Amino acid sequence: MVDSRVVCFGIIFFFQLVLGGASSKIITCFKCRYGETAGRNILIKLIESVALRQTDRCGDPTGLERTDAMLQYLCPGSCVKEKTLGEGDSGVKRYCFISRTMQEACRKRKLNGILTEICYCNSELCNAAPPLITSAAILSLVIVILAV
């Protein structure tokens, strides 16, 4: 008979390995999509159509609320909001990045005429919020207000 402590240790080790040492903190993220994600291949679009529920409330600005339980997902990593513009299509995806906890920030990239903004955040249902305002931007605003 296998000792239950060994099985428990094995399961914990497996998840730590798979999740890349992700934080043990679990947060709730919205998981949905709106519109079309420009420039993606057909396989990725198929996976997204199954994994992310299509809803107008997922658009930008969002209509998501804390009461939208069917669109929420427990996440051991960071919440993500991904907004894509290009080739006449636009789309918004909100999901969990499970492989590790990311630093809270937004990044933009342009590839083949497609602009994508990806924002990572680490608090409850934070991927319903507008893009993050960095501490430097807030500090600059305070300095400008105080200088006047």
DAWO-V571641 format. One record per backbone hydrogen bond with DSSP energy under -1.0 kcal/mol. NH is the residue of the N-H (numbers start at 1). CO is the residue of the C=O. If there is no record, write none. Layout:
((NH | CO) (NH | CO))
This chain:
((7 | 3) (8 | 4) (9 | 5) (10 | 6) (11 | 7) (12 | 8) (13 | 9) (14 | 10) (15 | 11) (16 | 12) (17 | 13) (18 | 14) (19 | 15) (21 | 16) (27 | 75) (29 | 73) (31 | 71) (32 | 94) (33 | 53) (34 | 92) (36 | 90) (40 | 37) (45 | 41) (46 | 42) (47 | 43) (48 | 44) (49 | 45) (50 | 46) (51 | 47) (52 | 48) (55 | 33) (58 | 55) (59 | 56) (63 | 57) (68 | 65) (69 | 67) (71 | 68) (72 | 69) (73 | 29) (75 | 27) (78 | 97) (79 | 121) (80 | 95) (81 | 119) (82 | 93) (83 | 117) (84 | 91) (85 | 115) (86 | 89) (89 | 86) (91 | 84) (92 | 34) (93 | 82) (94 | 32) (95 | 80) (97 | 78) (105 | 120) (107 | 118) (109 | 116) (111 | 114) (114 | 111) (115 | 85) (116 | 109) (117 | 83) (118 | 107) (119 | 81) (120 | 105) (121 | 79) (125 | 28) (126 | 123) (128 | 125) (129 | 126) (138 | 134) (139 | 135) (140 | 136) (141 | 137) (142 | 138) (143 | 139) (144 | 140) (145 | 141) (146 | 142) (147 | 143))
